[in-house]
Each structure stands twice: as structure tokens, then as C-alpha cells.
């Protein structure tokens, strides 16, 4: 499980530098599944960006939107205005931007982000990114080898 915030530069670094290798080596072959948990704790825009992720997820394009969002964050931009989020959504192939824009105002999505944020806090997640890999916790944008060690040990433990 990845506990992350779209405005987190370390989450952006993980998405750019580490995640592609994990997808190729573990997710695509079916050894690991990555689950996302909204942890909007860093900036005034954290909640809005989490809602935007859920708006993309309503169209089954969360991970595609996530790649674009983290590319934006990783570039060093701190611009997360509504217009910027819509522009990022425009880059996602197949995403209905009008439906995405309407979903940004959906109180149900906002409530879901709030619930997940509360769950993250209740678990003690106080920084992003935080990862739970089996029964191990990794914090920060760790290099891919740190994830390989933990994942391989967890996979070995389940036989």
C-alpha cells in the first residue's frame, strides 16, 4: 500500500524513479498489487488533488492521471489550481474532461478523501510517501533496491 499526497515531491520522485521498475518486475508479472491511499497532509492543495485523483478513478484512469500529476509535481511546480488540474487531466488519453471537471465538485468524492485521510492518520501515517509491504513499513522515496529487498523477502515468506 502506498500512502501518498499528489503535492509531495518525494512521492513524485518515487513515481518517476522507482515505480516504473516495480511495475515491470513485480506488478506486471502478477507478484504484487499496488494499492493507493490518499494521505492529503502536505499543502493547502492536497485535498483538491486527491479529489482530482478520485475524479479520474471514476473513469478507471486513476493510474494514468497519477502519472501525469506526479510528473507535474516532480517538475517542481507548486501550481495546483483547479485550471491546472483540468489541464493535467486533459493530458490523460481517454479521459472525459467535462465529467472530470464536474466530479471535482462531487461532495461524495470529498467525503471519501476525508475518510481515507482519517484512516491514514489513525494508522499513524505522518509523512509521505509511506509504504506497507506485507508486514514491513518503508518511508520516503527509497531506491528501488530497498523495495526489491523487502518485496523479495515478503514473497519468499509466503512461499
N, C-alpha and C positions, 0 to 999 in steps of 0.2 A: 504494500500500500504506500502510495506517495501522498504525503500531506504537503500541499503547496499553495502558493499565492502567485497569481499571474504577474504581480508587480515586483516580485522578488528576483533580484539579479542573479542570486545563486541558483534559484530554480531555473532561470533562463540558461545559466551555464550548464546545469545538469542536462536540460533538454537538448542543448546544442552539442555538448561534448561527450556525454556518457550514454544517454538514452538510445541513440541510434545503434550502438554496439549491443546493448542489452536486447533491443528488439530483434536484431539479426540472430544473436546467439541463443537467446532463451525464449522469447515470446513467439517468434515465427515458427520454431520447431515444436511449440506446444509444451515446453517445460515449465514456463512461468506465465502468470497473468498479472498484469499491472492494473491496479485499481487506483483511482484518483479520489482524493478527499479535499474539499475546499477548506482552506485554512486562511481566511482573509484577515490577516493581522498586521500587515506592514504599513499600509498607506491609507489615505482617505479614499483611494480608488479601488482598494482591494475587494470590497463587496460588489461594486459595479462590474469589475472584471470577472468575478466569479459568476455573477448573474449572466454575463455575456457567454461564458463557457457553457452554462446550462441552456441558454437560448440556442446555441449551436448543437448541443446534445439532443435537443428536441427534434433536430433534423438528422440525427445519427452522424453528426460531423464534429463531435467534440474533439477527437484527437487531431483532426485536420486543423480545426480552429486553434487548438492548443499550440500546434507547431508555429502557426503564424503569430499568435500572441507572444510566445516566448522568443521568437525571432525579433519581434519589436522590443521586448524588454532587454534581450541580450545585446541589442544595438546600443543600449544606453539611454534610450528615450524614456522620459518620465511623463509623456503625454498620454493620458488615458481618458480623455474627454469622450463623451458619447459619440461625437463625429469620428473620432479616431477609431473607436471600437467598431463602428459600422464600416469604416474603411478597411480595417483588418478583416472583417467578415467578408467584404467584397472580394478578397483575395482567395477565399476558400471555394474551390470549384464545386459547383452543385448546390451551394448554399443559397436559399431564398432570402435575400437581404431584407425584403419587406417584412417577411414573417419574423426574421431575426430581430429587426428593429422593434416590431410590436411586442415581442417576447421580453425585451429589455424592461418593459413596464409591468410585467406579469407579477402580481403580488405573491402568487404561488411559488415562483422561482426564487423570489427574495426570501420567502419563508424557508424554503429548502436550504438555501445558503446559510441562513441564520441557524437552522437546526444542526447542520453539519459543522459549522464553526463552533457551536456549543459542544458538540461531541468531541471535536478535536481538543478544545480546552479541557474538557473533563478527563480526557486521556492523558493530559499533561503535555500536549504538544505546545511548545512555546516558541519555536523557531522553525523557519522553513529554509530548505526542504528537510523534512523528516521522513524516513522510510522505515517501514516494518517489513522485514524479510523473514518469513517464518516466525521464529521466536527471537530474532535479533533486531536491534534498532541501529540504524545508521543515520547520522545527522550531517547536514551540509552537503555541498556539491562534491562528493567524494569521487576520486578517479575510478574508472571502470574496473580496475583490478581489485579495488576494495569490494565492489559489488560482486565480482566473479568469485572471490574467496567466500563470501557469505552465502551466495546462492549455491555454489557448488557444495559447500558443507551442508546446507539445508537439504539439497536434493539427495546427497549421499545418505543423510539421516533417514530419509523416507524410503530408501531402497530403490 
